[in-house]
Amino acid sequence: MTSLMGNLRRPPPILPRITRRMALRPHEARTFIPVCFHALAGYNTSQEVNPSGSSISGPGICVMQTVPLIREIPLARVNLEAHPFTSVKNEEASRLQESLAAVGLLAFPRLQSRENGWWRVITGWKRLKAAALLGWRKVPAIILPPETPESHLLLLYLHDNAFTRAFNPLEQALLASRLLEHWDRKTLVAKGLPLLGLPPSPAHLDRLLAVTRLEPPWQELVARETLALSAAARLAAWDPAHRLAALPYLADLPFTQSKQEEFLANVEILARREGVSPAAILGKPELQQALRDPAGKNPQELAEMVRRWLNNWVSPRFQAARRKFAAGLDRLGLKHHPRLRLKEPPAFEGPDFELSLKFRDDRELRNLLQELGRLASLPEFEDLIDLSS
């Protein structure tokens, strides 16, 4: 085997100091390889280190069977506009400029050689972009041959990012889909999802894979976490034309995750009940008014207006009972009472109301009980708890 020392005409002085202090036993060599190699690589990155069979041997020297190939690569020949495993954004790279300007490149990116002298970024895209923004012409990089399996490239990318940043939900979905090309579902759930920062749940995997079937505008909402993963998975079962009708509602109105799910569930219920498409429900004038004629309402008020219309259509009797109960509480002074709270039976279907009260001492308790006795004797209270009407 060719000695790695032979590839470097002037071995760096740091290597003898390191190796004389640490006499490695054979089973320790693997853990020391990166230390030895980075010492060499840091000495002169403009020279190539041949990975095939390179070794260092002798007393106190760590043995290297294979060493990554490091080269200085012209940034002009690196494709910084696309990444094989994720979408990339310029604003993320700008944060690294100050670090690179101060201390240089601390971790080498990994590049894969492509046809016509171009290089594909596997890891370190933001570092490379920051270097380009700083005006660097060349950067040292670990070179991966063209025949490197995609499964290995994908794992390199995952491990390079897994403990330095959180993947957004769209990245998690797309990466899970790519991993499924190489792993079976059981392995992906057990090993792949935790690597993405997710619970090892088959149901969670199903939701991720559903996101990959959505159109780009929906995926952008998922990436921004505007659209909840559960709502996105529900939308994936819709016809694309019906999804398009829902886009302005979920993109522009500030529904929470639970309210997004409620919105979609109500649209589906109404569509089945009326024998029409979800798009037909979403095209009703009452709902369209919230999008086209806000009448000075803020987004939260518009979202609530849409919810009220849908809830009224889905369960008119229930909504009427809620309105009647709220009006009765208001008449009795209980709607916003600071110490007393009266709740209706769940869905107005049971016999039991729930009463809660707050008090500081026995005197306040006696006063509250006296007030309750007075209210309970009123005809308005009898009407309030009468569920038959």
N, C-alpha and C positions, 0 to 999 in steps of 0.2 A: 504494500500500500504506500501511496505517496505521502510523505510527511507534510502536515499542515505548515510546519516551520519552513519547509522548502518553498511554499507558496508566498511567504512574506519575507522579503529580503532582509528587513530589519525588524526582528521580533520586538514587540513593545517591552519596555523595562518592567511594566506592571506584572507580567506573567510570571517571571521567576519569583517575585516577592510573594505572590498568591500561592503558587504551587509548593514553594519550599515550606510554607507554614502548614499546609494541609496535605499530608500524605494520604491519598485516597485508597481505600480498599476497593476491590472490584464492584461490590454491590452499591458503593457510594458514587460511582462514576456518573451514573445517569443524572443524579441531582446536581452534580457539579458542572455538567456539560454547558448549560447556559451561561454560568459565570465565566468559565474559561473562554467561551466563544465571544461573549460580549466584550471581554477585555481585548481580544484580538480585533474584533470588529470596530471597536472604538478607536483603535490605533490608526487605522488607515482604511477608511471605507471605500476609497476609490479603487482598491484592488479587489479582484474577484477571488472568492474562496471556493474551491471545487468541492462539492459535497460527496462525490463518489469515492468512498473508501478512505477519506482523509482521517488521519490519526496523529496523536501526539503520544509518545511513549517515553519511558525512562523513569528514574527515581523521582517520586513526588510529582509526576505529571499525570493529569487525568487523560484517560484514553477516550478518543472520539471515534466512533465507528462511522457516523454520518453527521454532517454539519450543514446547516442551511446555507444556501447560496445567497450572498449579499452583494448587491451591485448598486452603483449610483445610476439612477434612471432619470433621463430628461423629463421634466414635468410636462413639456409640450407634447410628449408621446403617450401620456397617461390619459385615459378617458375619464374625465371628472364630471361628465354630464349624466352618467348612468351608473347604476349599481345593480349587480345581479340579484341581490336579495332584499333590497329595500328602496324606498324613495328617499332622495337626499335633498336637503335644503341648505341654501347658501348661508342663511342667518345663523345656523348652528356652527358653521365653520369659523365665522368671524370671532367667536368667543375664544378660540384657541390661538389667535394671532399674538396676543400679548405674551402668552406662555412660550410659544415658539421663539418669539423675538428675545425673550429673557434667557431661556435655558436651552434652546435648541430642541431637537427631536429626541425625546426620551425613549420612545418605543417605535421600532421600525414597522412601517406598514407592510402588508403582503400583497404582491402583485402577481398576476398570472400573465404570461406572455401570450400574445394573440398574433394573428396574421398581420403582415405588412408593418411589422415593427411597433405595433401598438401594445399597450399594457392595460389589463383590466384590474380594477381595484377589488380586492377581496376584504381586507381589513384596513382601517386607518384612513377612510375617505376624508373625514373632517380634518385630520392632520395634514393630508396632502392638499386639500383645498385651502387651508390656512397658509401653508407654505407658498402656494401659488399666489395668494393675495399679498403675501409679503415680498413677492418678486423673486423667490428662489427659482433657480433654473434647474437644479438637480437635487434629488433626495436619495439617501440610502434606503434600500428596500429589500425585504426577503423575497426571493424569486420562487414562484411555484411553476412547475413545468405545465405545458398545455394538457398533458394527459392526466393531470390530477383529477380524481373522481369528484363529481359535484357534491357527493355526500360529505367528503372530507372538507371541501371548501365551505360548505354550509356550517359544519361544526366549528371550523375556525372562526367564522363570522360570529356565530352564536356565543362561543366562549370569549371572544374578544370584547363583546358588548355586554354579556350577561351581568357582570358585576360592576359595570361602570355607568350604566344608564338604564332607565326603564323603557321597554318597548311599548309603543302606543298600541291600542287595540287592533288597528289595521295591520301593523307590522306583525303582531302576534298571529293574526289570522293567516296572513300570507306565508309566514315562516312555518306555521303548523302544516299548511297545505304542501309546502315543499318537502318538509320532513316526512310526510306521509308517502311520498314517492320512494323513500328509502327504508322506512320503518313500517312495521305493522301497527295497527291501531293500539293494541295493548302496550307495546313498547313506547309509542308516542305519548300515550296518556301518562304512563308511569315515569318516563325519563324526560321526554321532550317538553311537556307542559311546565314542569317545575323550572326547567332551564329558561323558559320564557317568562318566568315569574307568575305562573298560573297554578291553580289547584289541579291535582291529577284526577280530573273528573271527565268521564266520557260525555256527559251532557254539555260540559263546557267546550269540549272539542267539537261537538256537533254545531254549536253556535258559531264557533270560529270558522268552520268550514262553510257555513251558510253565508257568512260575510263575503267570502271570495266569489260568490255568485252574483253579488250586487253590482250595479253600474257605478262608474267612477264618482258621480256626485254623492251617492250614498256612502261610498267608501271614504270619501273625504270627511263626511260628517262623523263617521266612526273614528277616523284618525284624530279628529279634534275633540273626541269624546262628547260631541253634541248629541249624537244618537247612541243610545244604550245598546249594548251587545244583544240583550234579550229582544229588544224591539227590532233590531236589524235582522236577527234570525227569523222573526215572525214575518217581516217584510219579504224575505227571500222566498217565501212560499207563494207570494202574490204574483200575478201576471205583470210583466214589466210596465205595460201601459197603466195599470192600476197603481203601481208603485209611483209612477211619475205624477199622478194626481195627488198623492200624499206628500210629495216632496216639499212644497211651500209651507205646509202646516208644520212639519217636523224640523225644517231648516230655519224657519223664521219665528216660530212661537216657542217660548221657553218652558216646555213641558219637562217635568222631572222624569226619571226613569219609570216610576210607577204610573205616572200620568201618560207617558208615551204608550205603555202597554195597554192602559185603559182605553186610550184613543183608538188604537188599532183594533182592540177586541170589540169595542162598540160599533166601529165601522163594519166589521165582519158580521156581527149579529144582525145589524140592520140590513146588510146586503142579502143575507140568507132569508131573513123574514120577508123582505119585499121582492125577492127574486130578481135582484139587479146586481150590477157589479159594484165593487168598492168605489170605483171612480165615479159612478152615478151618485152614490151617497155623498161623496166629497164635493161633488159639483152642485149640491143644493144651495139655493140663493142665501139662505140664512148663514151657512158656513162661509160661503164665498165673500159675504159682506165683511167678515173679520179680516180677510186678506186685502180686499179692494177698497173698502170704505171704513177705515178705522175710527172715524169721527172723534179724533182727539184722544182715543184710549191708548194706554201704554201697552207694550207686548204682553205683560202679565194679565192685564184685563181682557185682552183679546183672546188669550189662551183659555181663560176662564169662561168667556162667552161661548167659545167652541165646545168646551166640555159640557156646559149647561144644555146646549142644544142637543148634543148627542145623548146625554143622560136622560133628558126628557123624552126623547124618541124611543130609547131602549126600554125604559121602565117608567112610563108616564104616571101610573098610580103611586109608585114608590116616591117619585120626585114630588108629586102633589102632596103626599103625606109629609114629606120633609118640609116643604114650604109651610104647610099648615102648622106643623109642630113649632117651627121657628117663629112664626107669627104669634102663636100662643105664648111662648116663652117671653117674647118681647112685651106682650100686653101685661103679663104678670111681673115684669121687671126682673126676670130670671135669665134673660139672654146673655147679659154681660154682668151678672151679679159677681162681686169679688169673692164671696165666701160660700155661695151655694151653686151647685151645678146639677141639673136634671137631664139625664140622657134617655133617649127613646130605646125601646127594645131593638135588637139587631134586625134590620130590614123591616121593622114594624110588624114582625110575624110572631113575636112571643108575648106572653102576658106581663113580663117583668120589666119595669123601669129601673133605672139606676140613679140613686141620689148620693151625692158626695158633698161634704161641707168641711170648712176649715174654721178652727177657733183657737184662741190663745189661752183662754181660761174658762172656768165654769160659768162665769157671768155671761161671757159672749155666747157660750153654748146655749144657755137658757134663753137668751134673746133670739138666737137663730131658730131654736125649736118653737118659740112662741110665734115667730114670723111665719114658719112653715105651717103651723096650725091655722093661722089666719088665712094663708093662701089656699090651703086645702079645703077651706070651707066656702070658697068662692065658686060660683057657677063656671067661671072661665077655666078654673083648674079642672073641673069635671069634664069640660069639653076637651081640654088638652090631652087628658089620658084616655079619652074615649076613642078606641081604635076601630070601632064599627062603622064610623061615618067616613 
